[in-house]
Amino acid sequence: MSGQSLLVPGELSPVRSVPGNIRRPEYVGKPAPTPYTGPEVQSAETIEAMRTAGRIAAQAMEEAAKLIAPGVTTDELDRVAHEYMCDHGAYPSTLGYRGFPKSLCSSVNEVICHGIPDSTVLRDGDIVNLDVTAYIGGVHGDNNATYLCGEVDEESRLLVERTREALNRAIKAVKPGRQINIIGRVIESYAKRFGYGVVRDFTGHGINSSFHSGLIIPHYDSPHATTVIEPGMTFTIEPMLTLGTHEYDMWADGWTVVTKDRKRTAQFEHTLVVTDSGAEILTLP
C-alpha cells in the first residue's frame, strides 16, 4: 500500500452562501431534521423529481471530480460542486445537515466517510471519495464515488475497482419480493473473496423528501434487515470496503470517520428506485 502519511484536519473556509431563491430543506438552521413518517414507496411525481435531483447531484460530483489532482485542496472540490448545484437551482443537502459545514463530503485514503472539505492538499497516490447530495423539487438525490489522484498503487486501485463492482452487484440483486438483506449478502460475499473489511455501522438509507428516511440498508448480511423490497421504494446503496478492519475511530470534529487500523477504504453510492423487475439508478449524470 502507498506509504502516504496519515491525514490531519485542515482549516475550514467560511460557510458558502446559497442564493435566497433556492428552497432549503426543512432541517437547515435546526440541530436535527424532523423525523420522516411517510411511506418508503414513493409516488410517480416524487420519483420524477428525484430523477432531477439525482442527475444534478451526479453532474455536480462529476464537475468536482474533474479537478482531482495533486496540489488541489478538498475545499476547492467543495466550491465547484456547491456552485454547480446552486447554478442549477439545487440546495447542497449536506450544508447545514446536523450542522455539517460544507456542500459535499471529501473522504481521502483512510477516511471511511463524512470527511469535511478544508485546506487539505491532495497528494499524488491518494484515493478520494466525493459524496454529493442535491435537494430540488422537495426531494434529495445522493451519490458518491472514489477517484484516483495521480499515480495510485495497485492495491488501492484494485480496492476502488472492486468497491465499484460490489455496488454494481448489489444493484443487480435488488428485486421486488426479496428482503433488504440480499443487498448486504451480495456485497459481503464479494468483499470476502479479497479479504476486505465491510463497514457495518454506516449504511445505505431510504431517501425521498427526507435525506434519511429511517429505512436502513446494511452492506453486510444482517439477519435484522427483513424489510421486503417493493416497487416504488427509493433508497441508497453505498458500500464502504476497507483493506483491513471494518472498525473505526471518529475525529474530534464529530464527522470524520477513519479506519481504526488507518488502512485505506473506498466507497461508491447510487440512489435507486425499485421497479417491477429490478432497480433504476436515479443518480446518473
Buried (B, 14 or more C-beta within 10 A) or exposed (E): BBEBEEBEBBEBBEEBEBEEEBBEBEBBEEEEBEEBEEBBBBEEEBBBBBBBBBBBBBBBBBBBBEBBEEEBBBBBBBBBBBBBBBEBBBBBBBBBBBEBBBBBBBBBBBBBBBBBBBEBEBBEBBBBBBBBBBBBBBBBBBBBBBBBBEEBBEEBBBBBEBBBBBBBBBBEBBBBEBBBBBBBBBBBBBBEEEEBBBBBEBBBBBBBBBBBBEBBBBBBBBEEBEBEBEBBBBBBBBBBBBBBBBEBEEBEBEBBBBBBBBBBBBBBBBBBBBBEEBBBBBBBE
